[in-house]
Amino acid sequence: MAAKFEVYQDKKGEYRFRLKAGNGEVIASSEGYSSKQACLQGIESVKKNAADAKVEELSGD
C-alpha cells in the first residue's frame, strides 16, 4: 500500500492534512488552514518541495 494524504477538519473547523505511510502510521501532519483549497495547496507544496529538502541535524547543546 502506498503512502497517502488525508484531509480533514479539526474541532475548530480548520482544515488539516496528515501523511500516512503504507502501513497506516502518521508520518507528518500539517498546521490548520482556514480553507480546504489552502490545505490542498499545502499538500502540493509538500509534494513539490520535500523531494529536494535538506536534512539538518540540530545539536541539543
N, C-alpha and C positions, 0 to 999 in steps of 0.2 A: 504494500500500500504506500502511495506517495504522500509526501507532506501536503498539508492544506491550510488555507487561511479560513478562519471562521469570523464572521461579522455579527455583532450582537449589540443590543442596547443594555446599558447598565441600569441600576436602580435610580440614578439621577437623570436618565433619559439620554445620556451621551452615547454616541456610537464608539465602539472599540473593536479591535481585531486581535485575534491570537493566532499564532502559527503553531500548528501541531505537527509533530513528526509522524512518520508512518505507523509507529506503534501507539499513537494517541497521546503521547506526552506533550505538554505545552512547552515549547522551546523559546517562545518570545511572545510578548504582549504589548499592546500599544497604550498610548495616552488616550484620553477621552476626546472625541471630536463632536462638534455641535451639529454636524450633518452627516448623513450616510455618504454623500458624494465626497466630502473631505476625508472620511475614513477610507473609502476606496482609493483615493489619491495617495493616502499614506501607504497603503499596500503596494501600489505601483512604485512609489519611491523606494520602498524596501527592496522590491524585486530588481529595480534598476541599479541601486547603489550598493547593495550588500555583497554582490559577487566580487567587487574590487576593493572592498573595505580593508583597511589595515587592521592588524591585531596589535594592540599596545598593552604591554604588561605594566601595571601600576604597582609601585612599591608601597607597602604598608607602613613604611618608616616615616 
